[in-house]
């Protein structure tokens, strides 16, 4: 496990840790979209259908990213 994933709610978070978390979450989001579209293409599924099914997960990721960015902005 990485150090940032071992943080608890009571540990103070540094700007660097927030930057790493944001980067990791952005990479995860990109991988999720790319992998889903690749699988949809193999299954002969429409791109719009695949993205529609993925939308709730993307909304959660985007909300988390925004919260992390807000927290990062508050630290700087």
N, C-alpha and C positions, 0 to 999 in steps of 0.2 A: 504494500500500500504506500502511496505517496504521502508526504507530510501533510499536504493540504487536505487530503481526504480523511485525515485522522482528527481534524479539528472538531471541537465540541462547540455548542452554542455559547459557552461562557468564555472561550478563548478569544482574545483580541485578534482580529484579522489585519494583516498588513496590506499595504497597497500592492506589493509584489505578489502576495498570495492571491489577491483578488484578480490581478492581471493574469496569473496562471490559470485560475479557475475559469475566467472568461474565455481565454484562449482554448482551453480544453473543451468547454461547452460548445463553443463555436465550431470546433473541429468535429465534435460528436454530431452536431446538427447537420453539418455538411455531409458527413459519412452516412447518416441516416437517410437523408434525401437521396443521395447518389445510389446507395444500396437498394432503396425502395424502388427507385426508377429503373434500375437495372433488372430487378426481379420482375417488375411489372412488364417490362419489355419482353422478357423471356416467357412470361405467362400470357403474352399478347393482350395485355390489359391497357386501357387508355391511360395516358399520362395524367390527365385531369382526374380520373377515378382514383388513381394511386395517391395523388397529392391530396385529394379530398379526404381519403381515409387517414392520411398522415396529419392532416390539419390540427386535430386536437392535441397531438403530441408536440407539434411545432409551436402551437400557441403557448403551451406550458414552458417549453424551452425558451421561447422569446421573452415571456414574462420573467423567468428566472434571470435571463441575461440582463434585462432592463433593471431588475432589482440589484444585481451585482454591480452594474455600471453606476447606478445611483449611489450605492454604498461607496464605490471607488471615488466618485466625484466628491462625496462628503469628506473623504479622508485627505483629499488634496487641496 
